[in-house]
Amino acid sequence: MPKRKIIPYNPKLKEYARQLRNNSTETEIFLWLKLKGKQMYGYDFHRQKPIDNFILDFFCYELMLGIEVDGYSHEFLEVYSKDCIKEKRMNEFGIAILRFSDEQVLKDMENVLRAIEFYIYEYKKHTPNPSQEGN
């Protein structure tokens, strides 16, 4: 089995991530209820996961997938610019980001879940089966 790649994180963010988990937004809770407990095809998602100098709303190591839920403040240029920097940094670690608005999660959860399922389908299609590696 291949060795897991270590993804660095700023230890100073651990306590802040814990606070974010304990004070989740309604939207984050709503999506978490669909992701927790390996409900999404057996994949293990974590919430408020520190990676590098950022915190991802949701993260699945096996899929190298981060999910961000954006409230209205993300429409402002300053916050949007920070989101772009964060996403670029995650991509440098090989982490793909799916981004949804609060409104999408609250009013169109079915399509949010479909987008995540589509990512999983595409990921599995392009990832070699461990039993076939080296052949």
Z-matrix of the N, CA and C atoms (Angstrom, degrees):
N
C 1 1.451
C 2 1.531 1 108.50
N 3 1.354 2 117.92 1 133.40
C 4 1.452 3 119.68 2 -178.54
C 5 1.530 4 111.28 3 -65.71
N 6 1.330 5 114.52 4 146.92
C 7 1.447 6 120.70 5 -179.71
C 8 1.531 7 109.60 6 -71.43
N 9 1.334 8 116.70 7 139.48
C 10 1.459 9 122.08 8 179.16
C 11 1.515 10 110.63 9 -68.96
N 12 1.319 11 115.41 10 133.42
C 13 1.456 12 121.17 11 176.61
C 14 1.529 13 108.82 12 -72.87
N 15 1.313 14 116.55 13 132.72
C 16 1.454 15 120.30 14 178.64
C 17 1.523 16 108.89 15 -84.93
N 18 1.311 17 115.16 16 126.67
C 19 1.459 18 121.24 17 178.32
C 20 1.520 19 107.34 18 -104.25
N 21 1.330 20 117.41 19 120.16
C 22 1.466 21 119.61 20 -176.72
C 23 1.526 22 112.49 21 -69.61
N 24 1.319 23 115.44 22 155.39
C 25 1.459 24 121.20 23 174.36
C 26 1.517 25 109.23 24 -147.92
N 27 1.301 26 115.42 25 156.45
C 28 1.457 27 121.78 26 178.23
C 29 1.528 28 107.60 27 -84.37
N 30 1.338 29 118.66 28 113.83
C 31 1.471 30 120.77 29 -177.77
C 32 1.529 31 113.10 30 -59.59
N 33 1.321 32 116.59 31 -23.32
C 34 1.461 33 120.11 32 178.81
C 35 1.528 34 111.80 33 -66.56
N 36 1.323 35 117.23 34 -16.66
C 37 1.463 36 121.10 35 -179.43
C 38 1.526 37 113.74 36 -86.88
N 39 1.339 38 117.66 37 -10.68
C 40 1.472 39 120.29 38 -176.57
C 41 1.526 40 112.36 39 -58.93
N 42 1.304 41 117.24 40 -47.59
C 43 1.470 42 120.38 41 -178.76
C 44 1.529 43 110.79 42 -66.19
N 45 1.319 44 117.10 43 -40.34
C 46 1.464 45 120.47 44 178.76
C 47 1.532 46 110.04 45 -64.22
N 48 1.327 47 116.80 46 -40.71
C 49 1.472 48 120.50 47 177.74
C 50 1.528 49 110.12 48 -61.86
N 51 1.329 50 117.15 49 -40.47
C 52 1.469 51 121.20 50 177.53
C 53 1.539 52 109.80 51 -61.29
N 54 1.318 53 116.84 52 -43.50
C 55 1.466 54 120.97 53 178.45
C 56 1.528 55 110.80 54 -61.57
N 57 1.340 56 116.22 55 -41.23
C 58 1.467 57 119.73 56 178.60
C 59 1.528 58 110.96 57 -64.03
N 60 1.339 59 116.75 58 -39.50
C 61 1.473 60 119.84 59 177.95
C 62 1.527 61 110.59 60 -63.89
N 63 1.321 62 116.29 61 -39.73
C 64 1.468 63 120.34 62 -178.99
C 65 1.522 64 113.23 63 -75.71
N 66 1.322 65 117.34 64 -15.33
C 67 1.469 66 121.92 65 -179.62
C 68 1.522 67 110.50 66 -126.73
N 69 1.321 68 116.29 67 44.96
C 70 1.466 69 121.40 68 -177.77
C 71 1.517 70 111.30 69 -63.01
N 72 1.324 71 114.21 70 150.88
C 73 1.464 72 119.37 71 174.73
C 74 1.530 73 108.86 72 -75.33
N 75 1.308 74 115.77 73 162.14
C 76 1.464 75 120.87 74 177.55
C 77 1.524 76 110.57 75 -56.39
N 78 1.326 77 115.64 76 -40.64
C 79 1.462 78 120.38 77 -178.68
C 80 1.518 79 111.58 78 -65.61
N 81 1.335 80 116.99 79 -43.25
C 82 1.458 81 120.37 80 178.85
C 83 1.528 82 110.84 81 -62.87
N 84 1.310 83 116.65 82 -40.87
C 85 1.468 84 120.51 83 178.19
C 86 1.526 85 110.20 84 -62.64
N 87 1.320 86 115.99 85 -43.94
C 88 1.462 87 121.76 86 -179.08
C 89 1.531 88 110.88 87 -59.30
N 90 1.334 89 117.14 88 -44.86
C 91 1.463 90 120.05 89 178.76
C 92 1.527 91 110.85 90 -72.51
N 93 1.328 92 117.26 91 -38.54
C 94 1.465 93 121.02 92 179.95
C 95 1.527 94 111.14 93 -58.39
N 96 1.318 95 117.30 94 -36.12
C 97 1.465 96 120.82 95 179.31
C 98 1.529 97 111.80 96 -61.61
N 99 1.329 98 117.20 97 -22.05
C 100 1.472 99 121.99 98 179.00
C 101 1.533 100 112.57 99 -93.46
N 102 1.350 101 116.47 100 -20.03
C 103 1.465 102 119.93 101 -174.57
C 104 1.532 103 113.66 102 -102.70
N 105 1.321 104 116.33 103 -28.54
C 106 1.468 105 119.36 104 -172.34
C 107 1.525 106 111.94 105 -67.60
N 108 1.324 107 114.71 106 160.92
C 109 1.465 108 119.88 107 175.74
C 110 1.509 109 114.34 108 64.24
N 111 1.320 110 117.05 109 29.26
C 112 1.471 111 122.34 110 177.40
C 113 1.527 112 112.61 111 57.77
N 114 1.335 113 116.59 112 32.20
C 115 1.470 114 120.50 113 179.92
C 116 1.524 115 112.95 114 -69.70
N 117 1.334 116 116.97 115 -24.02
C 118 1.461 117 120.84 116 -177.40
C 119 1.517 118 109.27 117 -91.00
N 120 1.334 119 115.54 118 82.75
C 121 1.468 120 123.23 119 177.53
C 122 1.530 121 113.48 120 56.53
N 123 1.316 122 116.97 121 30.13
C 124 1.452 123 121.33 122 176.66
C 125 1.519 124 115.19 123 83.40
N 126 1.321 125 117.72 124 4.79
C 127 1.468 126 120.51 125 -179.84
C 128 1.519 127 110.54 126 -85.86
N 129 1.327 128 114.70 127 140.36
C 130 1.461 129 122.80 128 -175.89
C 131 1.530 130 110.28 129 -93.48
N 132 1.309 131 116.33 130 111.26
C 133 1.464 132 121.84 131 177.76
C 134 1.522 133 109.37 132 -101.57
N 135 1.328 134 115.16 133 145.76
C 136 1.460 135 122.70 134 174.66
C 137 1.515 136 107.26 135 -118.07
N 138 1.330 137 116.48 136 151.91
C 139 1.464 138 117.99 137 178.16
C 140 1.515 139 110.11 138 -112.90
N 141 1.326 140 113.95 139 149.51
C 142 1.464 141 122.59 140 -178.10
C 143 1.529 142 110.08 141 50.34
N 144 1.323 143 114.72 142 62.19
C 145 1.465 144 122.88 143 -175.41
C 146 1.529 145 110.73 144 -96.75
N 147 1.350 146 117.53 145 116.26
C 148 1.467 147 119.50 146 176.07
C 149 1.535 148 110.96 147 -69.05
N 150 1.316 149 115.42 148 129.90
C 151 1.461 150 122.55 149 174.30
C 152 1.523 151 106.36 150 -140.26
N 153 1.319 152 115.60 151 124.94
C 154 1.454 153 121.75 152 -175.86
C 155 1.538 154 108.37 153 55.75
N 156 1.305 155 118.45 154 -125.12
C 157 1.466 156 121.47 155 179.43
C 158 1.524 157 111.56 156 -106.10
N 159 1.320 158 116.19 157 25.58
C 160 1.464 159 122.06 158 -176.82
C 161 1.526 160 109.76 159 -130.65
N 162 1.319 161 115.25 160 167.59
C 163 1.466 162 121.36 161 174.11
C 164 1.522 163 107.64 162 -127.25
N 165 1.332 164 115.77 163 122.45
C 166 1.469 165 120.56 164 176.70
C 167 1.524 166 108.93 165 -88.23
N 168 1.330 167 116.88 166 140.46
C 169 1.462 168 120.18 167 178.18
C 170 1.524 169 110.51 168 -58.61
N 171 1.339 170 116.27 169 -47.38
C 172 1.463 171 122.02 170 178.50
C 173 1.519 172 108.24 171 -139.71
N 174 1.345 173 115.62 172 144.98
C 175 1.458 174 119.42 173 -179.26
C 176 1.519 175 110.44 174 -146.86
N 177 1.336 176 115.25 175 136.48
C 178 1.462 177 122.17 176 174.44
C 179 1.526 178 107.50 177 -121.84
N 180 1.327 179 115.53 178 113.51
C 181 1.459 180 120.20 179 -178.02
C 182 1.532 181 111.37 180 -64.28
N 183 1.325 182 117.70 181 -44.48
C 184 1.468 183 121.28 182 -176.38
C 185 1.522 184 111.75 183 -58.94
N 186 1.312 185 116.55 184 -35.12
C 187 1.470 186 121.37 185 -179.87
C 188 1.523 187 112.39 186 -93.95
N 189 1.337 188 116.74 187 -9.90
C 190 1.473 189 121.32 188 -172.15
C 191 1.535 190 108.84 189 50.13
N 192 1.347 191 113.77 190 51.84
C 193 1.459 192 121.72 191 -175.44
C 194 1.519 193 110.29 192 -125.91
N 195 1.314 194 114.88 193 127.89
C 196 1.455 195 121.66 194 171.61
C 197 1.520 196 108.67 195 -109.46
N 198 1.313 197 115.83 196 142.52
C 199 1.470 198 121.00 197 177.08
C 200 1.517 199 107.23 198 -123.00
N 201 1.320 200 115.38 199 128.82
C 202 1.457 201 121.95 200 179.86
C 203 1.524 202 108.90 201 -116.68
N 204 1.322 203 115.62 202 135.57
C 205 1.460 204 122.05 203 176.00
C 206 1.526 205 106.33 204 -113.21
N 207 1.315 206 115.56 205 117.01
C 208 1.461 207 121.11 206 -173.01
C 209 1.515 208 112.33 207 -105.36
N 210 1.319 209 115.19 208 127.21
C 211 1.457 210 121.70 209 173.50
C 212 1.518 211 110.48 210 -83.44
N 213 1.315 212 116.28 211 -174.26
C 214 1.463 213 121.17 212 -175.97
C 215 1.526 214 112.97 213 -61.30
N 216 1.334 215 118.68 214 -28.11
C 217 1.470 216 120.70 215 -177.39
C 218 1.526 217 112.19 216 -63.82
N 219 1.329 218 117.60 217 -21.35
C 220 1.459 219 120.96 218 -178.60
C 221 1.523 220 112.43 219 -73.94
N 222 1.330 221 116.72 220 -5.72
C 223 1.463 222 120.91 221 176.40
C 224 1.530 223 111.47 222 -80.57
N 225 1.334 224 117.25 223 -16.62
C 226 1.458 225 120.76 224 -179.77
C 227 1.522 226 109.71 225 -78.52
N 228 1.327 227 116.01 226 144.00
C 229 1.457 228 121.99 227 -174.16
C 230 1.528 229 112.73 228 -56.35
N 231 1.323 230 117.94 229 -42.27
C 232 1.466 231 121.11 230 -177.88
C 233 1.530 232 111.04 231 -63.07
N 234 1.323 233 116.92 232 -45.16
C 235 1.471 234 120.77 233 -179.68
C 236 1.531 235 109.86 234 -70.11
N 237 1.335 236 116.57 235 -40.69
C 238 1.457 237 121.21 236 178.15
C 239 1.532 238 110.29 237 -59.10
N 240 1.334 239 116.79 238 -42.06
C 241 1.469 240 121.31 239 179.49
C 242 1.524 241 110.68 240 -62.04
N 243 1.332 242 117.15 241 -41.26
C 244 1.463 243 121.31 242 177.82
C 245 1.524 244 110.62 243 -65.36
N 246 1.343 245 116.39 244 -38.38
C 247 1.463 246 120.29 245 177.12
C 248 1.530 247 110.86 246 -61.20
N 249 1.335 248 116.38 247 -40.36
C 250 1.471 249 120.54 248 179.96
C 251 1.522 250 110.93 249 -64.90
N 252 1.332 251 117.00 250 -41.64
C 253 1.467 252 121.53 251 178.23
C 254 1.530 253 109.95 252 -63.41
N 255 1.328 254 116.03 253 -44.39
C 256 1.468 255 121.42 254 179.76
C 257 1.527 256 110.57 255 -61.78
N 258 1.322 257 116.12 256 -46.21
C 259 1.456 258 120.10 257 -178.53
C 260 1.531 259 111.19 258 -64.69
N 261 1.316 260 117.49 259 -41.03
C 262 1.457 261 121.24 260 178.28
C 263 1.536 262 110.10 261 -61.37
N 264 1.323 263 116.44 262 -42.79
C 265 1.469 264 120.55 263 -179.95
C 266 1.534 265 110.45 264 -64.98
N 267 1.331 266 117.28 265 -41.74
C 268 1.462 267 120.47 266 178.48
C 269 1.531 268 109.87 267 -62.35
N 270 1.330 269 116.96 268 -41.69
C 271 1.463 270 121.11 269 178.52
C 272 1.523 271 111.37 270 -60.60
N 273 1.348 272 117.17 271 -34.03
C 274 1.464 273 120.67 272 177.55
C 275 1.533 274 111.48 273 -63.65
N 276 1.321 275 117.02 274 -27.18
C 277 1.470 276 121.54 275 176.75
C 278 1.531 277 111.22 276 -87.57
N 279 1.329 278 117.16 277 -1.13
C 280 1.461 279 121.01 278 -177.86
C 281 1.515 280 112.86 279 86.28
N 282 1.322 281 117.06 280 16.00
C 283 1.462 282 122.15 281 -178.92
C 284 1.528 283 109.25 282 -97.52
N 285 1.318 284 115.87 283 122.83
C 286 1.466 285 121.12 284 174.50
C 287 1.529 286 108.21 285 -84.69
N 288 1.323 287 116.34 286 149.82
C 289 1.458 288 121.17 287 -179.57
C 290 1.521 289 109.45 288 -120.77
N 291 1.327 290 115.42 289 128.05
C 292 1.464 291 121.69 290 168.37
C 293 1.522 292 106.04 291 -105.14
N 294 1.320 293 116.43 292 131.40
C 295 1.458 294 121.51 293 -175.22
C 296 1.529 295 109.11 294 -121.68
N 297 1.334 296 114.80 295 129.44
C 298 1.460 297 120.96 296 179.23
C 299 1.524 298 109.00 297 -129.45
N 300 1.304 299 116.12 298 149.11
C 301 1.463 300 120.00 299 175.92
C 302 1.529 301 108.90 300 -85.30
N 303 1.335 302 115.77 301 159.65
C 304 1.461 303 120.45 302 174.40
C 305 1.526 304 110.06 303 -53.01
N 306 1.323 305 115.53 304 -43.99
C 307 1.467 306 120.39 305 -177.06
C 308 1.526 307 111.52 306 -61.38
N 309 1.340 308 117.03 307 -41.35
C 310 1.468 309 119.76 308 178.58
C 311 1.528 310 110.62 309 -61.01
N 312 1.330 311 116.32 310 -45.34
C 313 1.466 312 120.18 311 -177.27
C 314 1.523 313 110.51 312 -66.09
N 315 1.321 314 117.36 313 -42.10
C 316 1.462 315 120.57 314 -176.29
C 317 1.527 316 113.42 315 -76.45
N 318 1.328 317 117.01 316 -33.83
C 319 1.470 318 119.51 317 -172.62
C 320 1.521 319 114.46 318 -110.31
N 321 1.342 320 117.37 319 -11.92
C 322 1.460 321 119.54 320 -176.13
C 323 1.534 322 110.91 321 -144.48
N 324 1.321 323 115.08 322 47.72
C 325 1.468 324 120.68 323 -176.95
C 326 1.527 325 111.61 324 -56.51
N 327 1.307 326 117.01 325 -35.33
C 328 1.466 327 120.16 326 -178.50
C 329 1.531 328 111.21 327 -56.58
N 330 1.328 329 117.28 328 -44.62
C 331 1.465 330 119.71 329 -179.95
C 332 1.525 331 112.65 330 -76.67
N 333 1.307 332 118.05 331 -27.93
C 334 1.466 333 120.85 332 173.19
C 335 1.528 334 108.63 333 -62.16
N 336 1.323 335 116.58 334 -48.45
C 337 1.471 336 120.64 335 179.10
C 338 1.525 337 111.24 336 -64.13
N 339 1.320 338 116.92 337 -36.65
C 340 1.479 339 119.80 338 177.00
C 341 1.525 340 110.85 339 -62.60
N 342 1.328 341 117.28 340 -40.63
C 343 1.473 342 120.81 341 179.48
C 344 1.534 343 110.00 342 -63.30
N 345 1.317 344 116.79 343 -40.80
C 346 1.472 345 120.42 344 178.40
C 347 1.525 346 109.60 345 -67.18
N 348 1.325 347 117.28 346 -43.82
C 349 1.465 348 121.45 347 177.56
C 350 1.521 349 110.85 348 -60.71
N 351 1.332 350 117.47 349 -40.00
C 352 1.462 351 121.06 350 179.07
C 353 1.527 352 110.01 351 -63.95
N 354 1.332 353 117.30 352 -41.41
C 355 1.458 354 120.44 353 177.30
C 356 1.535 355 109.41 354 -59.68
N 357 1.317 356 116.83 355 -46.10
C 358 1.468 357 120.98 356 -179.52
C 359 1.531 358 110.14 357 -61.24
N 360 1.317 359 116.84 358 -43.88
C 361 1.460 360 121.55 359 179.16
C 362 1.531 361 110.57 360 -59.81
N 363 1.324 362 116.63 361 -47.44
C 364 1.462 363 120.94 362 -179.44
C 365 1.528 364 111.13 363 -67.36
N 366 1.314 365 116.70 364 -38.70
C 367 1.462 366 121.35 365 179.46
C 368 1.526 367 109.99 366 -61.97
N 369 1.323 368 116.30 367 -47.56
C 370 1.460 369 121.03 368 -178.57
C 371 1.527 370 110.84 369 -65.07
N 372 1.331 371 116.42 370 -34.34
C 373 1.457 372 121.41 371 -179.37
C 374 1.537 373 111.04 372 -65.93
N 375 1.335 374 116.71 373 -31.61
C 376 1.467 375 120.93 374 -175.69
C 377 1.525 376 113.64 375 -105.61
N 378 1.327 377 117.50 376 4.53
C 379 1.453 378 121.08 377 178.90
C 380 1.527 379 108.63 378 -108.74
N 381 1.337 380 116.89 379 126.15
C 382 1.463 381 118.19 380 -178.48
C 383 1.524 382 111.61 381 -65.06
N 384 1.306 383 114.99 382 142.50
C 385 1.455 384 121.54 383 174.54
C 386 1.528 385 107.18 384 -65.91
N 387 1.349 386 119.16 385 129.54
C 388 1.473 387 120.19 386 -178.07
C 389 1.527 388 113.48 387 -52.38
N 390 1.328 389 117.39 388 -32.30
C 391 1.462 390 119.39 389 -179.23
C 392 1.522 391 111.41 390 -72.45
N 393 1.330 392 118.51 391 -15.79
C 394 1.448 393 122.20 392 -178.93
C 395 1.528 394 112.48 393 -101.18
N 396 1.337 395 117.75 394 -6.26
C 397 1.464 396 120.14 395 -179.51
C 398 1.509 397 110.03 396 -64.92
N 399 1.311 398 115.17 397 142.06
C 400 1.464 399 120.84 398 178.11
C 401 1.517 400 113.43 399 84.59
N 402 1.305 401 118.87 400 -2.10
C 403 1.479 402 121.66 401 178.28
C 404 1.497 403 111.03 402 -87.22
